[in-house]
Amino acid sequence: MLQLVPQMRILVAVERLDFRKGLDSIISYCKQQLKEDPFSGALFIFRNRTGTAVKIICYDGVGYYLIFRRFSRGKLAWWPHTSELPLQPLAAQQLAVLLAQGNPLNAAFPEDWRKIG
């Protein structure tokens, strides 16, 4: 089970990924194509061509997690479509909605917690 916390850096790859790629190829893709450090502890989220599955990679200081989620019915309701940036940041609660095949842009979230001054 993946624990999503508000402090987590989550990056969604705009381009689709060839899901025949294994962990080492995805790490190389992050370094070379996305220009991001896969050892940073950030979650990297990728989708397949048809939108019926996602792959998530994350480094925890000891090793990598490779999470594969295939939806039993339907497709992703939302995915970023911008050609300017190869990665789009996402909040933890937005990722939870995305993994439930929802649209995180249409979900209503309370404001982030702030320290009372």
GROMACS elastic network, one bead per residue, 0.5 to 0.9 nm:
[ bonds ]
;  ai    aj funct       b0    kb
    2    67     6  0.86946   500
    4     7     6  0.85839   500
    4     8     6  0.69820   500
    4    92     6  0.55532   500
    4    93     6  0.76832   500
    4    95     6  0.83019   500
    4    96     6  0.78493   500
    5     8     6  0.55869   500
    5    91     6  0.88837   500
    5    92     6  0.60091   500
    5    93     6  0.83143   500
    6     9     6  0.82540   500
    6    91     6  0.67770   500
    6    92     6  0.54546   500
    6    93     6  0.76186   500
    6   112     6  0.86638   500
    7    91     6  0.86303   500
    7    92     6  0.80393   500
    8    41     6  0.82130   500
    8    42     6  0.67028   500
    8    43     6  0.76432   500
    8    91     6  0.78821   500
    8    92     6  0.69021   500
    9    41     6  0.76931   500
    9    43     6  0.63287   500
    9    44     6  0.88127   500
    9    89     6  0.74191   500
    9    90     6  0.77075   500
    9    91     6  0.76481   500
    9    92     6  0.81752   500
   10    42     6  0.57205   500
   10    44     6  0.62609   500
   10    45     6  0.75639   500
   10    88     6  0.83237   500
   10    89     6  0.56673   500
   10    90     6  0.53791   500
   10    91     6  0.66087   500
   10    92     6  0.71478   500
   10    95     6  0.80395   500
   11    42     6  0.71346   500
   11    43     6  0.60593   500
   11    44     6  0.50489   500
   11    45     6  0.61866   500
   11    87     6  0.57853   500
   11    88     6  0.55090   500
   11    90     6  0.61184   500
   11    91     6  0.89812   500
   12    15     6  0.89905   500
   12    43     6  0.82546   500
   12    44     6  0.59542   500
   12    46     6  0.63730   500
   12    47     6  0.88094   500
   12    79     6  0.84980   500
   12    80     6  0.78497   500
   12    86     6  0.83543   500
   12    87     6  0.53106   500
   12    88     6  0.50894   500
   12    89     6  0.61927   500
   12    90     6  0.69161   500
   13    16     6  0.73374   500
   13    17     6  0.84417   500
   13    34     6  0.82220   500
   13    44     6  0.71039   500
   13    45     6  0.60326   500
   13    46     6  0.54983   500
   13    47     6  0.78340   500
   13    80     6  0.81830   500
   13    85     6  0.89040   500
   13    86     6  0.59059   500
   13    88     6  0.65362   500
   14    46     6  0.78084   500
   14    47     6  0.85162   500
   14    79     6  0.73456   500
   14    80     6  0.57303   500
   14    81     6  0.62909   500
   14    82     6  0.68868   500
   14    83     6  0.77603   500
   14    85     6  0.77462   500
   14    86     6  0.55186   500
   14    87     6  0.57543   500
   14    88     6  0.69678   500
   15    46     6  0.78790   500
   15    47     6  0.80010   500
   15    80     6  0.88625   500
   15    81     6  0.84106   500
   15    83     6  0.86640   500
   15    86     6  0.68978   500
   15    87     6  0.84471   500
   16    19     6  0.88722   500
   16    46     6  0.66275   500
   16    47     6  0.54704   500
   16    48     6  0.55733   500
   16    49     6  0.57160   500
   16    50     6  0.89153   500
   16    51     6  0.86665   500
   17    20     6  0.86175   500
   17    21     6  0.80477   500
   17    26     6  0.86969   500
   17    46     6  0.61988   500
   17    47     6  0.60358   500
   17    48     6  0.55021   500
   17    49     6  0.69256   500
   17    55     6  0.89226   500
   18    21     6  0.60031   500
   18    47     6  0.85348   500
   18    48     6  0.63784   500
   18    49     6  0.72395   500
   19    22     6  0.76510   500
   19    46     6  0.89214   500
   19    47     6  0.81022   500
   19    48     6  0.60034   500
   19    49     6  0.82688   500
   19    53     6  0.89841   500
   19    54     6  0.88097   500
   19    55     6  0.80406   500
   21    24     6  0.79557   500
   21    25     6  0.56662   500
   21    26     6  0.64453   500
   22    25     6  0.54484   500
   22    26     6  0.62830   500
   22    27     6  0.87624   500
   22    66     6  0.89324   500
   23    26     6  0.51432   500
   23    27     6  0.61772   500
   23    28     6  0.86358   500
   23    57     6  0.78905   500
   23    64     6  0.83592   500
   23    65     6  0.88245   500
   23    66     6  0.67899   500
   24    27     6  0.51226   500
   24    28     6  0.62209   500
   24    29     6  0.85935   500
   25    28     6  0.50531   500
   25    29     6  0.60996   500
   25    30     6  0.86914   500
   26    30     6  0.62380   500
   26    31     6  0.87380   500
   26    57     6  0.82352   500
   27    30     6  0.51285   500
   27    31     6  0.64359   500
   27    32     6  0.87453   500
   27    37     6  0.86977   500
   27    38     6  0.61756   500
   27    39     6  0.89693   500
   27    57     6  0.83004   500
   28    31     6  0.51432   500
   28    32     6  0.60069   500
   28    33     6  0.79915   500
   28    38     6  0.85660   500
   29    32     6  0.53300   500
   29    33     6  0.52650   500
   29    34     6  0.66153   500
   29    35     6  0.84484   500
   30    33     6  0.58787   500
   30    35     6  0.61692   500
   30    36     6  0.55946   500
   30    37     6  0.68999   500
   30    38     6  0.62468   500
   30    44     6  0.83353   500
   31    34     6  0.60333   500
   31    36     6  0.53050   500
   31    37     6  0.59228   500
   31    38     6  0.67965   500
   32    35     6  0.55116   500
   32    36     6  0.78890   500
   33    36     6  0.82823   500
   33    86     6  0.84920   500
   34    37     6  0.88236   500
   34    86     6  0.62579   500
   34    87     6  0.72672   500
   36    39     6  0.88470   500
   36    40     6  0.83541   500
   37    40     6  0.55378   500
   37    41     6  0.85767   500
   37    42     6  0.84816   500
   38    41     6  0.69429   500
   38    42     6  0.70896   500
   38    43     6  0.85009   500
   38    44     6  0.80679   500
   38    57     6  0.83110   500
   38    58     6  0.72929   500
   38    59     6  0.68649   500
   39    42     6  0.77214   500
   39    58     6  0.78552   500
   39    59     6  0.55696   500
   39    60     6  0.80152   500
   39    61     6  0.76154   500
   39    64     6  0.86770   500
   40    43     6  0.88611   500
   40    58     6  0.84271   500
   40    59     6  0.69939   500
   40    60     6  0.85135   500
   40    61     6  0.87068   500
   41    58     6  0.58319   500
   41    60     6  0.57553   500
   41    61     6  0.74358   500
   42    57     6  0.83104   500
   42    58     6  0.60114   500
   42    59     6  0.72519   500
   42    60     6  0.88776   500
   43    56     6  0.65269   500
   43    57     6  0.58141   500
   43    59     6  0.79439   500
   44    55     6  0.81170   500
   44    56     6  0.54993   500
   44    57     6  0.53413   500
   44    58     6  0.66003   500
   44    87     6  0.88317   500
   45    54     6  0.68232   500
   45    55     6  0.58822   500
   45    57     6  0.68684   500
   46    53     6  0.85595   500
   46    54     6  0.54458   500
   46    55     6  0.51480   500
   46    56     6  0.63538   500
   46    57     6  0.86852   500
   47    50     6  0.81214   500
   47    51     6  0.59978   500
   47    52     6  0.77666   500
   47    53     6  0.59098   500
   47    55     6  0.63330   500
   47    56     6  0.89034   500
   47    76     6  0.88699   500
   47    79     6  0.85411   500
   48    51     6  0.53826   500
   48    52     6  0.67570   500
   48    53     6  0.57762   500
   48    54     6  0.62948   500
   48    55     6  0.80942   500
   49    52     6  0.79756   500
   49    53     6  0.86520   500
   50    53     6  0.78101   500
   50    75     6  0.75597   500
   50    76     6  0.89232   500
   51    54     6  0.75808   500
   51    71     6  0.89918   500
   51    74     6  0.86127   500
   51    75     6  0.52343   500
   51    76     6  0.54528   500
   51    77     6  0.86107   500
   51    79     6  0.86556   500
   52    69     6  0.86307   500
   52    70     6  0.59985   500
   52    71     6  0.56206   500
   52    72     6  0.81543   500
   52    73     6  0.80435   500
   52    74     6  0.67330   500
   52    76     6  0.63857   500
   53    68     6  0.72650   500
   53    69     6  0.54820   500
   53    71     6  0.59138   500
   53    75     6  0.77011   500
   53    76     6  0.79079   500
   54    67     6  0.81283   500
   54    68     6  0.59440   500
   54    69     6  0.53249   500
   54    70     6  0.65557   500
   54    71     6  0.86331   500
   54    99     6  0.83422   500
   55    66     6  0.69572   500
   55    67     6  0.55391   500
   55    69     6  0.64004   500
   55    70     6  0.87405   500
   56    65     6  0.77222   500
   56    66     6  0.57725   500
   56    68     6  0.65069   500
   56    69     6  0.83589   500
   57    64     6  0.67759   500
   57    65     6  0.54669   500
   57    67     6  0.63323   500
   57    68     6  0.89358   500
   58    63     6  0.84047   500
   58    64     6  0.55488   500
   58    65     6  0.52309   500
   58    66     6  0.69222   500
   58    67     6  0.86599   500
   59    62     6  0.72209   500
   59    63     6  0.56579   500
   59    65     6  0.63332   500
   60    63     6  0.59466   500
   60    64     6  0.64822   500
   60    65     6  0.78035   500
   61    64     6  0.81095   500
   69    99     6  0.82620   500
   70    73     6  0.88637   500
   71    74     6  0.66644   500
   71    75     6  0.69383   500
   71    76     6  0.84231   500
   71    99     6  0.89556   500
   71   100     6  0.89708   500
   71   101     6  0.82914   500
   72    75     6  0.89082   500
   74    77     6  0.86034   500
   74   101     6  0.81727   500
   75    78     6  0.88438   500
   75   101     6  0.69331   500
   76    79     6  0.71334   500
   76    98     6  0.73047   500
   76    99     6  0.80791   500
   76   100     6  0.84993   500
   76   101     6  0.50227   500
   76   102     6  0.71756   500
   76   103     6  0.83013   500
   77    98     6  0.76941   500
   77   101     6  0.55686   500
   77   102     6  0.55431   500
   77   103     6  0.56929   500
   78    98     6  0.71940   500
   78   101     6  0.76999   500
   78   102     6  0.69756   500
   78   103     6  0.52334   500
   78   104     6  0.75427   500
   78   105     6  0.83942   500
   79    98     6  0.84104   500
   79   103     6  0.83057   500
   80    87     6  0.88542   500
   80    88     6  0.72235   500
   82    85     6  0.64797   500
   82    86     6  0.78168   500
   82    87     6  0.89695   500
   82    88     6  0.86323   500
   83    86     6  0.68819   500
   85    88     6  0.68936   500
   90    93     6  0.83430   500
   90    94     6  0.62056   500
   90    95     6  0.65116   500
   90   104     6  0.89630   500
   91    94     6  0.51458   500
   91    95     6  0.63560   500
   91    96     6  0.88495   500
   92    95     6  0.51586   500
   92    96     6  0.64331   500
   92    97     6  0.89074   500
   93    96     6  0.50642   500
   93    97     6  0.64835   500
   93    98     6  0.87327   500
   93   104     6  0.81467   500
   93   109     6  0.79255   500
   94    97     6  0.51477   500
   94    98     6  0.61999   500
   94    99     6  0.87089   500
   94   103     6  0.82050   500
   94   105     6  0.77837   500
   94   107     6  0.79111   500
   94   109     6  0.87571   500
   95    99     6  0.60972   500
   95   100     6  0.85469   500
   95   104     6  0.73262   500
   96    99     6  0.52556   500
   96   100     6  0.64015   500
   96   101     6  0.89349   500
   96   102     6  0.87046   500
   96   104     6  0.83955   500
   97   100     6  0.50865   500
   97   101     6  0.65631   500
   97   102     6  0.51620   500
   97   103     6  0.65743   500
   97   104     6  0.56021   500
   97   107     6  0.77589   500
   98   101     6  0.50896   500
   98   102     6  0.50904   500
   98   103     6  0.60766   500
   98   104     6  0.60071   500
   99   102     6  0.72287   500
  100   103     6  0.88621   500
  102   105     6  0.89425   500
  102   106     6  0.84300   500
  102   107     6  0.81708   500
  103   106     6  0.56135   500
  103   107     6  0.66498   500
  104   107     6  0.51710   500
  104   108     6  0.83697   500
  105   108     6  0.82106   500
  109   112     6  0.85227   500
  110   113     6  0.86170   500
  111   114     6  0.85044   500
  114   117     6  0.88671   500
